């Protein structure tokens, strides 16, 4: 064995201290998943209910059960020494592999103890061997953490370890159920508990052997934590471990973990003891509960991994700490006298336990890596393990002492019989929640607030999760396209990364849908993904990316879009070029406007000019008024670009455009199709002086829709837009009823009956003459400025050609003058 070990160490030293290619990294990640599953076989069959049950069979009391839980955590105190030693080595594999293997192999003498020693001595021997095993298996943990931090890409850690833990959880659940059934059979039917425990532990040792084989096959990248020999010689052990305590960010994680550790371990071994001794559950039931934990764990791991990669580890840890706070309370109402109800409660507890502890373990591990410098990961991990190991070692022993001190307690509360176990469980819950304030000062780069996580999760439906999983897993083009399209409808904040990957999908349809979906997210991280895709000179979704960037409204995209527009003409299709121009118009900003004006001043193609005009209007840049006006003056009457320029001038809203726009109303050759667009532009510029000239155009417009549009614009400029709009829209839907209602609200000195009769016979000229001839008894010098505008309009309205659209304007103006409220 010694020669084999030496050969493996030499091989590791020569082959692992080097950079790995992509294939080797992928191979290493896959091997690590199966190594985790093999290690879980050993962990499952030598821990949990099997470990506690073996100790109870050896007549362990409450203090011994607490000590049993304390030993593995106290063993973590050796990790700083082991990490210091391991960091001086160029390869971590031999240390991790052989140290773990020797520690696990100590269970071989443990399983033989009951056959050679009486139970009292066997218990002492078991605790001693278990302590040595725990030390050996704990020592390589920092080196393994450092190894994994170098092997797993940072932006995939959440999902990778979620998947690894999920596979391990499934294996642990399966072997645990089989072992529980076998152990119950040996204990209750064959009455051979010693043989039953020996077989279960031996099966665990087979998992340990397989784990060793897989670790030795796993490649190791060059350690980023390696120090030079000169540094190592100058650095004392104490100096080596001073840095983690001096790091304020890591110190926050350390304080949180220390307090949380009390809540985690003070009652940890006694849940199993309570189930076996108080509720009198057999091993099968205990393992069924453990299996439910395993299933929930498997479902939770990929979920928390995905959310941690998306939102950051800190907010996900907070959510899960609140979740594990609730778990001990499920045990308090349980009783052997109400076993069915107790089992239902424990099943719910197991579901929550698997779900929330999966998130706690995953995010804590990721935060250790994230909060430590790459070259000191092992040191930081060992420091955390030592502190939590000390506290976690003391906590269960304190819990055992408290159980013994409270042994005679029986309290009746809300019909429940509270005993010492229940009080200890409540204490554990409170201590878990008490750790949360220490996370407040912890900085997790890129993490969002817990509130935002809850908001985004609240907006996400099951269909959205299904779409995300389809993008992650589906191999069919149409399925992936539909998933991206579905996320477009949802405006997903959760699927950013998956949609970013889909931008390089082999299918153009999938890429295009992914770009559209990213544009709907309103998330700034989507901008970076879209810009990265735009860097690919061969991309064929420039238009979709440009439209998405325009919707996102982040001006970081301006320069990339401008650069593309300045590039060779043949590099872009016309539709892509139009999309780039429109996106710059939506984004705005000085650089975008300058680029659009330069292109507009030199471009001669009609369609491109129209796109540039629309973009300048949408950008709302006042400096664009002059080049737009100059271009307009050079255009012949009837040119389609005239309409686009007028609309753009209205969108910009700059008063300097008024002379040009007003002149169009005075020119007899102005095309009728331009008048509605001109009316809208004048409304945007609030040009009240143009109302009469606009109303004069009503008679020359052949389109009823155009006449209503202009009439509405006149009403808005006169300040009676809601009233005019209401009458125009009612006239379309309900005939003359709305007009007659407004007429009935006029003062009594108006010839209301005659006006109604004229309108019923479509005699608009007669109706207008009657309305305008009625006495108004108002002087311009005694009315407010807004009513003065109405009086001016009405004084000249009798010179306007009578049209059906002029009637609502005059009616609403009269009602406004006489104090009636304007109704929409």
C-alpha positions in Angstrom: 0.0 0.0 0.0 2.8 2.4 0.9 4.5 1.9 -2.5 1.2 2.4 -4.3 0.5 5.6 -2.4 4.0 6.9 -3.2 3.5 6.2 -6.9 0.2 8.0 -6.9 1.7 10.9 -5.1 4.5 11.2 -7.6 2.1 10.9 -10.5 -0.1 13.6 -9.1 2.9 15.9 -8.5 4.0 15.6 -12.1 0.7 15.6 -13.9 -1.7 17.7 -11.9 0.3 20.9 -11.3 -0.6 22.3 -14.8 -3.3 24.1 -16.6 -6.2 21.9 -17.8 -7.8 22.1 -21.2 -11.6 22.3 -21.6 -12.0 18.6 -22.1 -10.1 17.8 -19.0 -12.1 20.2 -16.9 -15.4 18.7 -18.2 -14.1 15.2 -17.5 -13.0 16.3 -14.0 -16.4 17.8 -13.2 -18.2 14.6 -14.3 -15.9 12.4 -12.3 -16.4 14.6 -9.2 -20.2 14.1 -9.5 -19.8 10.3 -9.3 -17.1 10.6 -6.6 -19.6 12.5 -4.6 -22.2 9.8 -5.1 -19.7 7.1 -3.9 -18.7 9.2 -0.9 -22.3 9.6 -0.1 -22.7 5.8 0.2 -20.1 5.9 3.0 -21.6 9.1 4.6 -25.1 7.7 4.6 -24.3 4.2 6.0 -22.0 5.5 8.7 -24.1 8.5 9.7 -27.6 9.7 10.5 -29.9 7.2 12.1 -27.4 4.4 11.6 -24.7 6.2 13.6 -27.2 7.3 16.4 -28.8 3.9 16.5 -25.5 2.1 16.8 -24.5 4.4 19.7 -27.9 3.8 21.4 -27.5 0.0 21.0 -24.1 0.4 22.7 -26.1 2.1 25.6 -25.0 5.7 25.0 -26.7 8.3 27.2 -27.7 11.8 26.2 -24.2 13.3 26.9 -22.6 10.5 24.8 -25.1 11.2 21.9 -24.2 14.9 22.1 -20.5 14.0 22.2 -21.0 11.8 19.1 -22.4 14.8 17.2 -19.6 17.1 18.6 -16.7 14.9 17.5 -16.9 15.6 13.7 -17.2 19.3 14.2 -14.5 19.4 16.8 -12.3 17.5 14.4 -12.5 20.5 12.1 -10.0 22.2 14.5 -7.3 20.3 12.7 -8.1 21.8 9.4 -6.0 25.0 9.8 -2.9 22.9 10.4 -3.8 20.6 7.5 -4.5 23.5 5.2 -1.3 25.3 6.0 0.6 22.1 5.2 -1.4 21.4 2.1 -0.9 24.9 0.6 2.9 24.3 0.5 2.3 21.4 -1.9 2.0 21.6 -5.6 -0.7 19.0 -5.7 -3.7 18.5 -3.5 -5.0 15.2 -4.9 -2.8 12.8 -2.9 -3.5 14.5 0.4 -7.3 14.6 -0.2 -7.5 11.0 -1.5 -5.4 9.1 1.0 -6.3 11.1 4.1 -10.0 10.6 3.4 -9.5 6.9 2.6 -7.6 6.1 5.8 -10.2 7.9 7.9 -13.0 6.0 6.3 -11.2 2.7 6.6 -11.2 3.1 10.4 -14.8 1.9 10.3 -13.5 -1.6 9.6 -12.3 -2.0 13.2 -15.4 -0.1 14.4 -17.7 -2.7 12.8 -15.7 -5.5 14.5 -15.9 -4.0 18.0 -19.2 -5.6 19.1 -17.8 -9.1 18.3 -14.8 -8.8 20.5 -15.7 -6.4 23.4 -18.6 -6.0 25.8 -20.9 -3.1 25.0 -19.5 -0.8 27.6 -16.0 -1.2 26.4 -17.2 -1.2 22.8 -18.8 2.2 23.3 -15.5 3.7 24.5 -13.5 2.0 21.6 -16.1 3.2 19.2 -15.9 6.9 20.4 -12.1 6.8 20.2 -12.0 5.3 16.7 -14.8 7.6 15.5 -12.8 10.6 16.8 -9.7 9.5 14.8 -11.8 8.8 11.7 -13.4 12.2 12.0 -10.1 13.9 12.2 -8.7 12.2 9.2 -11.7 12.8 7.0 -12.0 16.4 8.2 -8.4 17.4 7.5 -8.5 17.3 3.7 -11.7 19.4 3.4 -10.0 22.8 2.9 -7.7 21.3 0.2 -10.7 19.8 -1.5 -12.6 23.1 -1.4 -9.6 24.8 -2.9 -9.4 22.1 -5.6 -13.0 22.6 -6.5 -12.8 26.4 -6.5 -10.1 26.1 -9.2 -11.9 23.4 -11.2 -15.5 24.7 -11.3 -16.1 28.0 -13.2 -17.3 30.7 -10.9 -20.5 31.5 -12.8 -21.5 27.8 -12.8 -20.8 26.9 -9.2 -24.4 27.2 -8.0 -25.8 24.9 -10.7 -22.8 22.5 -10.8 -22.9 21.8 -7.0 -26.6 21.7 -7.1 -26.4 18.9 -9.7 -23.6 17.1 -7.9 -25.5 17.2 -4.6 -28.7 16.1 -6.3 -27.0 13.0 -7.7 -25.4 12.3 -4.3 -28.8 12.8 -2.6 -30.5 10.3 -4.8 -27.8 7.7 -4.2 -27.9 8.4 -0.4 -31.7 8.0 -0.4 -31.6 4.7 -2.3 -28.9 3.0 -0.2 -30.3 4.4 3.0 -33.7 2.8 2.4 -32.2 -0.5 1.5 -29.9 -0.4 4.6 -32.8 0.6 6.9 -34.9 -2.3 5.7 -32.0 -4.7 6.2 -31.2 -3.4 9.6 -34.8 -3.6 10.8 -34.9 -7.1 9.6 -31.6 -8.0 11.4 -32.6 -6.2 14.6 -36.3 -7.3 15.0 -36.6 -10.5 13.0 -33.2 -12.2 13.3 -32.2 -10.4 16.6 -28.7 -9.9 15.3 -28.1 -6.2 15.6 -24.3 -6.6 15.7 -24.3 -8.4 12.4 -26.8 -5.9 10.9 -24.7 -2.9 11.8 -21.5 -4.7 10.6 -23.0 -5.4 7.2 -24.3 -1.8 6.8 -20.9 -0.3 7.8 -19.1 -2.7 5.4 -21.3 -1.6 2.5 -20.3 1.9 3.4 -16.6 1.0 3.2 -17.2 -0.3 -0.4 -18.4 3.3 -1.2 -15.2 4.6 0.4 -13.0 2.4 -1.8 -14.9 3.5 -5.0 -14.5 7.1 -3.9 -10.7 6.7 -3.6 -10.5 5.2 -7.1 -12.5 8.1 -8.6 -10.5 10.8 -6.8 -7.3 9.4 -8.1 -8.7 9.5 -11.7 -9.9 13.1 -11.3 -7.6 15.8 -12.9 -6.4 18.7 -10.8 -5.7 22.2 -12.2 -2.7 24.2 -11.1 -3.4 25.4 -7.5 -4.1 29.1 -7.5 -3.4 28.9 -3.7 0.1 27.8 -4.2 2.7 30.0 -2.5 6.3 30.3 -3.4 8.8 28.6 -1.2 10.2 32.0 -0.2 6.8 33.2 0.9 6.2 30.0 2.8 9.5 30.2 4.7 8.9 33.8 5.7 5.3 33.2 6.8 4.7 31.8 10.3 1.6 29.7 11.0 0.0 32.5 13.0 0.7 35.0 10.3 -0.8 32.6 7.8 -4.2 32.6 9.7 -4.2 36.3 10.7 -5.5 37.4 7.3 -9.0 35.7 7.4 -9.8 37.4 10.8 -8.6 40.7 9.4 -10.8 40.5 6.3 -14.1 42.4 7.3 -16.2 40.6 4.6 -15.0 37.1 5.6 -15.4 38.1 9.3 -19.1 38.8 8.7 -19.5 35.3 7.2 -17.5 33.9 10.1 -19.8 35.5 12.7 -22.9 34.4 10.9 -21.6 30.8 10.7 -20.6 30.8 14.3 -24.0 31.8 15.6 -25.9 29.7 13.0 -23.8 26.8 14.0 -25.2 26.8 17.5 -28.8 26.6 16.1 -27.7 23.9 13.7 -25.9 21.6 16.2 -27.3 22.2 19.6 -30.2 19.8 18.9 -28.9 18.1 15.8 -28.3 14.5 17.3 -31.4 14.6 19.4 -34.0 14.7 16.6 -33.0 11.2 15.7 -32.8 10.1 19.3 -36.3 11.6 19.9 -37.7 9.7 16.9 -36.2 6.4 18.0 -36.7 6.6 21.8 -39.7 8.9 22.3 -41.8 8.3 19.2 -40.5 4.7 19.0 -40.1 4.8 15.2 -38.2 2.0 13.6 -35.3 2.3 11.2 -37.5 2.0 8.1 -39.6 4.9 9.2 -36.5 7.0 10.1 -35.1 6.2 6.7 -38.4 7.0 4.9 -38.2 10.4 6.5 -34.6 10.6 5.4 -35.7 9.6 1.9 -38.2 12.4 1.8 -35.4 14.7 2.8 -33.3 13.2 -0.1 -36.1 13.7 -2.7 -36.7 17.3 -1.5 -33.0 17.9 -1.5 -32.7 16.7 -5.1 -35.5 19.0 -6.2 -34.0 21.9 -4.2 -30.4 21.6 -5.3 -30.8 22.6 -8.9 -33.3 25.2 -8.0 -31.1 26.9 -5.4 -28.1 26.5 -7.7 -29.9 28.3 -10.5 -31.2 31.0 -8.2 -27.8 31.5 -6.6 -26.1 31.9 -10.0 -28.9 34.4 -11.0 -29.4 36.5 -7.9 -26.3 35.8 -5.8 -25.6 33.5 -2.8 -26.4 35.9 0.0 -30.2 36.5 -0.6 -30.7 32.8 -1.3 -29.0 32.0 2.0 -31.2 34.4 3.8 -34.3 32.8 2.4 -33.1 29.3 3.4 -32.1 30.4 6.9 -35.7 31.6 7.5 -36.9 28.3 6.1 -34.7 26.1 8.5 -35.8 28.3 11.4 -39.3 26.9 11.0 -38.3 23.2 10.9 -37.8 22.4 14.6 -41.4 23.6 15.4 -42.8 20.6 13.4 -41.4 18.3 16.1 -43.0 20.0 19.0 -46.7 18.8 18.4 -45.6 15.2 17.8 -46.4 12.5 20.3 -46.3 8.7 20.4 -50.0 8.8 21.3 -50.9 10.5 18.0 -48.5 8.7 15.7 -50.4 9.3 12.4 -50.5 13.1 13.0 -46.9 13.0 14.1 -45.8 11.2 11.0 -47.6 13.7 8.8 -45.9 16.6 10.6 -42.5 14.9 10.3 -43.1 14.3 6.5 -43.7 18.0 6.1 -40.7 18.7 8.2 -38.6 16.4 6.0 -39.8 18.1 2.8 -38.8 21.5 4.2 -35.6 20.1 5.6 -34.3 18.7 2.3 -35.3 21.9 0.5 -34.0 24.5 2.9 -30.8 22.7 4.1 -29.9 22.1 0.5 -29.9 25.9 -0.1 -28.0 26.6 3.2 -25.3 24.1 2.4 -24.9 25.2 -1.2 -24.8 28.9 -0.6 -22.6 28.7 2.4 -20.0 26.7 0.4 -20.2 29.2 -2.5 -19.8 32.1 -0.1 -16.7 30.6 1.4 -15.1 30.5 -2.1 -16.5 33.9 -3.1 -15.3 35.7 0.1 -11.8 34.3 0.0 -8.9 35.3 -2.3 -8.2 32.6 -4.9 -4.7 32.0 -3.5 -6.0 31.6 0.1 -9.2 29.5 -0.4 -7.9 26.6 1.6 -6.8 28.8 4.5 -10.1 30.7 4.7 -12.1 27.5 4.5 -10.0 25.9 7.2 -10.4 28.9 9.4 -14.1 28.8 9.1 -14.2 25.1 9.7 -12.1 25.5 12.8 -14.3 28.2 14.3 -17.6 26.4 13.5 -16.0 23.1 14.4 -15.2 24.4 17.9 -18.7 25.9 18.4 -20.4 23.0 16.7 -18.5 20.6 18.9 -19.5 22.3 22.1 -23.1 22.9 21.1 -24.4 19.3 21.0 -22.6 18.5 24.3 -24.4 21.6 25.8 -27.6 20.3 24.3 -27.1 16.9 25.9 -26.4 18.6 29.3 -29.6 20.7 28.9 -31.6 17.6 28.1 -30.4 16.0 31.3 -31.1 19.1 33.3 -34.6 19.5 31.9 -35.4 15.8 32.1 -38.3 16.2 34.5 -39.9 19.1 32.7 -43.6 18.6 31.6 -45.4 21.8 30.5 -49.0 21.9 29.1 -49.3 24.6 26.5 -52.3 25.0 24.2 -53.1 21.4 24.7 -49.6 20.2 23.9 -47.4 18.3 26.3 -44.0 20.1 26.2 -40.9 18.1 27.4 -37.2 18.7 27.5 -36.7 17.7 23.9 -39.2 20.3 22.7 -37.6 23.1 24.6 -34.2 22.2 23.1 -35.8 22.2 19.6 -37.3 25.7 20.1 -33.9 27.0 21.3 -32.3 25.6 18.1 -34.8 27.4 16.0 -34.3 30.8 17.7 -30.5 30.5 17.4 -30.8 29.9 13.6 -32.8 33.1 13.2 -30.5 35.0 15.5 -27.6 34.6 13.0 -29.3 36.6 10.2 -28.2 40.1 11.4 -24.6 39.2 10.9 -25.2 38.7 7.2 -26.2 42.4 6.8 -22.6 43.6 6.4 -21.5 40.7 4.1 -20.8 41.8 0.6 -21.7 39.4 -2.2 -20.6 40.8 -5.5 -23.4 40.9 -8.0 -26.1 39.8 -5.5 -29.4 41.5 -5.3 -31.6 42.1 -2.3 -33.8 39.4 -0.8 -36.8 41.6 -1.5 -36.0 41.6 -5.2 -35.6 37.8 -5.2 -39.1 37.4 -3.6 -40.6 39.9 -6.1 -39.1 38.1 -9.1 -40.1 34.7 -7.8 -43.6 36.0 -7.1 -43.9 37.1 -10.8 -42.7 33.8 -12.1 -45.2 31.1 -12.9 -44.7 27.4 -13.3 -44.9 27.9 -17.1 -41.9 30.2 -16.9 -39.9 27.7 -15.0 -40.8 25.1 -17.6 -39.5 27.3 -20.4 -36.3 27.9 -18.5 -35.7 24.2 -18.0 -36.5 23.6 -21.7 -33.8 26.0 -22.7 -31.4 24.3 -20.4 -32.1 20.7 -21.5 -34.1 20.4 -24.7 -32.3 19.3 -27.9 -35.2 19.9 -30.3 -35.0 23.2 -32.2 -38.7 23.9 -32.2 -39.0 23.2 -28.4 -36.2 25.6 -27.7 -37.7 28.3 -30.0 -41.1 28.0 -28.3 -39.4 28.2 -24.9 -37.6 31.4 -25.9 -40.8 32.8 -27.4 -42.7 32.0 -24.2 -40.1 33.9 -22.1 -40.6 36.9 -24.5 -44.2 37.0 -23.4 -43.3 36.7 -19.7 -40.5 39.2 -19.7 -38.4 36.9 -17.6 -35.9 38.2 -15.1 -34.8 34.7 -14.1 -33.9 33.4 -17.5 -31.3 36.0 -18.4 -28.3 33.6 -18.5 -30.2 30.9 -20.3 -31.4 33.4 -23.0 -27.8 34.7 -23.2 -26.6 31.2 -24.1 -29.4 30.8 -26.6 -28.0 33.8 -28.5 -25.3 31.4 -29.8 -27.8 28.6 -30.6 -27.3 26.8 -33.9 -30.8 27.8 -34.9 -31.4 31.4 -36.1 -35.0 31.1 -35.0 -33.9 30.3 -31.4 -31.3 33.1 -31.5 -33.8 35.7 -32.7 -36.4 34.7 -30.1 -33.8 34.8 -27.4 -32.8 38.4 -28.4 -36.4 39.5 -28.4 -36.9 37.9 -24.9 -33.9 39.7 -23.5 -35.3 43.0 -24.8 -38.4 42.4 -22.6 -36.6 41.7 -19.4 -35.8 45.4 -18.4 -32.6 44.0 -16.9 -29.3 45.7 -17.4 -27.4 42.4 -17.4 -29.2 41.5 -20.6 -27.4 44.5 -22.3 -24.0 42.9 -21.7 -25.2 39.6 -23.2 -26.6 41.3 -26.3 -23.6 43.5 -26.8 -21.4 40.4 -26.6 -23.5 38.7 -29.3 -23.2 41.8 -31.4 -19.4 41.5 -31.3 -19.7 38.4 -33.5 -19.2 39.9 -37.0 -21.0 36.9 -38.5 -24.2 37.3 -36.5 -27.4 37.3 -38.5 -29.7 38.7 -35.8 -28.4 42.3 -35.8 -31.9 43.6 -36.3 -33.3 41.6 -33.4 -30.4 42.6 -31.1 -30.8 46.2 -32.0 -34.5 46.2 -31.3 -33.9 44.5 -28.0 -31.2 47.1 -27.0 -33.6 49.9 -28.0 -36.3 48.5 -25.6 -33.8 48.1 -22.8 -32.9 51.8 -23.1 -29.3 51.5 -21.8 -27.1 54.0 -23.6 -24.1 51.8 -23.1 -25.2 50.2 -26.4 -24.9 53.5 -28.4 -21.3 53.2 -29.4 -21.7 49.6 -30.6 -24.7 50.5 -32.7 -23.0 53.6 -34.2 -20.0 51.6 -35.1 -22.1 49.1 -37.0 -23.9 51.9 -38.9 -20.5 53.4 -39.9 -19.3 50.1 -41.2 -19.4 48.9 -44.8 -22.8 49.2 -46.6 -22.7 45.5 -47.7 -22.2 44.3 -44.1 -25.8 45.0 -43.2 -29.2 44.3 -44.7 -31.6 47.1 -45.1 -33.9 45.8 -42.4 -30.9 45.5 -40.0 -29.8 49.1 -40.9 -33.3 50.4 -40.2 -33.4 48.5 -36.8 -30.1 50.0 -35.8 -31.4 53.5 -36.7 -34.6 53.0 -34.8 -32.7 51.6 -31.7 -30.5 54.7 -31.6 -33.6 56.9 -31.8 -35.1 55.0 -28.8 -31.9 55.2 -26.8 -31.2 58.9 -27.5 -28.2 60.7 -26.1 -25.8 63.2 -27.6 -23.6 60.6 -29.4 -26.7 58.8 -30.9 -28.2 62.1 -32.1 -25.0 63.4 -33.6 -24.5 60.1 -35.5 -28.1 60.2 -36.8 -27.8 63.8 -37.9 -24.6 63.1 -39.8 -26.2 60.2 -41.6 -29.4 62.2 -42.3 -27.3 65.1 -43.8 -25.5 62.9 -46.3 -28.2 60.2 -47.1 -30.2 60.4 -50.3 -32.1 57.1 -50.2 -35.8 57.8 -49.4 -36.5 54.8 -47.2 -33.3 55.4 -45.2 -34.1 59.1 -44.8 -37.6 58.2 -43.5 -36.1 55.8 -40.9 -33.5 58.4 -39.8 -36.2 61.1 -39.6 -38.4 58.9 -37.4 -35.4 58.1 -35.2 -34.5 61.8 -34.8 -38.1 62.5 -33.7 -38.1 59.7 -31.2 -34.7 60.9 -29.8 -36.3 64.3 -29.2 -33.2 66.2 -30.0 -33.7 70.0 -30.4 -30.5 70.2 -32.6 -32.2 68.1 -35.2 -34.8 70.7 -35.9 -32.6 72.7 -38.3 -31.4 69.8 -40.5 -34.9 68.5 -40.6 -36.4 71.9 -41.6 -33.7 72.5 -44.3 -34.4 69.1 -45.8 -38.1 69.7 -45.8 -37.8 73.0 -47.7 -36.0 71.2 -50.5 -38.7 68.6 -50.9 -41.4 68.9 -53.5 -45.1 68.9 -52.5 -46.3 65.4 -52.1 -43.0 63.8 -51.2 -43.5 61.1 -48.6 -40.6 62.3 -46.5 -42.5 65.6 -45.8 -45.0 63.7 -43.6 -42.2 62.0 -41.7 -40.4 65.3 -41.0 -43.5 67.0 -39.8 -44.2 64.1 -37.4 -40.6 64.2 -36.2 -40.8 68.0 -35.6 -43.9 67.4 -33.5 -42.2 64.6 -31.5 -39.2 66.8 -30.8 -41.5 69.5 -29.5 -39.1 72.4 -30.1 -40.7 75.8 -30.6 -38.2 76.8 -33.3 -40.2 74.5 -35.7 -43.4 76.6 -35.5 -42.7 79.0 -38.4 -42.3 76.1 -40.8 -45.3 74.3 -39.5 -47.6 77.3 -39.5 -46.5 78.2 -43.1 -47.9 74.9 -44.2 -51.4 75.9 -43.1 -51.2 79.0 -45.1 -50.0 77.3 -48.3 -52.9 76.3 -50.6 -51.0 73.5 -52.2 -50.2 71.7 -48.9 -51.4 68.1 -49.5 -54.5 67.1 -47.5 -52.8 63.9 -46.2 -50.3 66.1 -44.4 -52.9 68.1 -42.4 -53.7 65.5 -39.7 -50.0 64.9 -39.0 -49.5 68.7 -39.0 -52.4 69.1 -36.5 -50.9 66.5 -34.2 -47.5 68.2 -34.4 -49.0 71.6 -33.5 -50.8 70.1 -30.5 -47.5 68.7 -29.3 -46.0 72.2 -29.6 -49.1 73.7 -27.9 -49.5 76.3 -30.6 -52.9 77.8 -29.6 -52.5 80.4 -32.3 -53.0 77.8 -35.0 -56.5 76.7 -34.0 -58.5 78.8 -36.5 -56.1 77.9 -39.3 -56.5 74.2 -38.5 -60.3 74.4 -38.3 -60.3 76.1 -41.7 -58.7 72.9 -43.1 -61.6 70.7 -42.1 -63.6 71.5 -45.3 -60.8 70.4 -47.7 -60.2 67.1 -46.1 -61.8 64.2 -48.0 -61.3 61.6 -45.3 -63.8 61.5 -42.4 -61.1 60.0 -40.1 -58.7 62.8 -41.0 -61.4 65.4 -40.3 -62.1 63.9 -36.9 -58.4 63.8 -36.1 -58.0 67.5 -37.0 -61.2 68.4 -35.0 -59.8 66.6 -32.0 -56.5 68.5 -32.3 -58.4 71.9 -32.5 -60.3 70.9 -29.3 -57.1 70.1 -27.5 -55.5 73.4 -28.5 -58.7 75.2 -27.2 -58.5 73.3 -23.9 -61.7 71.4 -24.6 -60.1 68.2 -26.0 -61.9 65.7 -23.7 -65.3 67.1 -24.6 -64.7 67.3 -28.3 -63.2 63.8 -28.3 -66.2 62.4 -26.4 -68.7 63.9 -28.9 -66.6 62.7 -31.9 -66.4 59.2 -30.6 -70.0 59.1 -29.5 -71.1 60.3 -32.9 -69.3 57.3 -34.4 -71.0 54.8 -32.1 -74.3 56.2 -31.0 -75.4 58.7 -33.6 -76.5 62.2 -32.5 -77.6 61.3 -29.0 -74.5 62.6 -27.3 -74.7 65.9 -29.3 -78.3 66.4 -28.2 -77.4 65.8 -24.6 -74.8 68.6 -24.7 -77.2 70.9 -26.4 -79.7 70.4 -23.7 -77.1 71.6 -21.2 -76.8 75.0 -22.8 -78.3 78.1 -21.2 -82.1 78.7 -21.7 -81.5 81.7 -23.9 -80.2 79.5 -26.7 -82.7 78.3 -29.3 -82.2 74.7 -28.2 -85.2 73.2 -30.0 -84.2 74.8 -33.3 -80.6 73.7 -32.9 -81.7 70.1 -32.2 -84.0 70.1 -35.2 -81.3 71.3 -37.5 -78.8 68.6 -36.3 -81.5 65.9 -36.7 -81.9 66.9 -40.3 -78.1 67.1 -40.8 -78.3 70.8 -41.5 -74.9 71.6 -40.0 -74.7 75.2 -41.4 -78.1 76.1 -39.8 -77.1 74.5 -36.5 -73.8 76.4 -36.4 -75.4 79.7 -37.4 -77.9 79.3 -34.5 -75.1 78.4 -32.0 -72.9 81.3 -33.0 -75.7 83.8 -33.2 -76.9 83.2 -29.6 -75.9 86.0 -27.1 -72.9 85.1 -25.0 -72.9 88.1 -22.6 -69.2 87.7 -22.0 -66.5 90.4 -22.3 -62.9 89.4 -23.2 -61.6 91.8 -20.6 -63.5 90.0 -17.8 -62.7 86.4 -18.5 -59.6 84.2 -17.9 -57.0 83.8 -20.6 -58.1 80.2 -21.5 -61.7 81.4 -22.0 -60.4 84.4 -24.0 -59.0 81.9 -26.5 -62.4 80.3 -26.8 -64.1 83.7 -27.4 -61.5 84.6 -30.1 -62.2 81.3 -31.9 -66.0 81.7 -31.7 -65.9 85.3 -32.9 -64.2 84.0 -36.1 -66.0 80.6 -36.4 -68.9 82.0 -38.4 -66.4 82.6 -41.3 -65.4 78.9 -41.4 -67.0 76.4 -43.8 -69.7 74.5 -42.0 -68.8 70.9 -41.4 -70.2 68.1 -39.1 -66.8 68.1 -37.2 -67.0 71.8 -36.5 -70.3 71.4 -34.6 -68.7 69.5 -31.6 -66.0 72.1 -31.3 -68.4 75.0 -31.2 -70.8 73.1 -28.8 -68.0 72.3 -26.3 -66.5 75.8 -26.5 -69.9 77.3 -25.7 -70.5 74.9 -22.8 -67.0 75.7 -21.4 -67.7 79.4 -21.7 -70.9 79.2 -19.7 -69.3 77.3 -16.8 -70.3 73.7 -17.7 -67.8 71.0 -16.8 -66.1 69.3 -19.7 -67.1 65.6 -19.8 -65.1 63.0 -21.6 
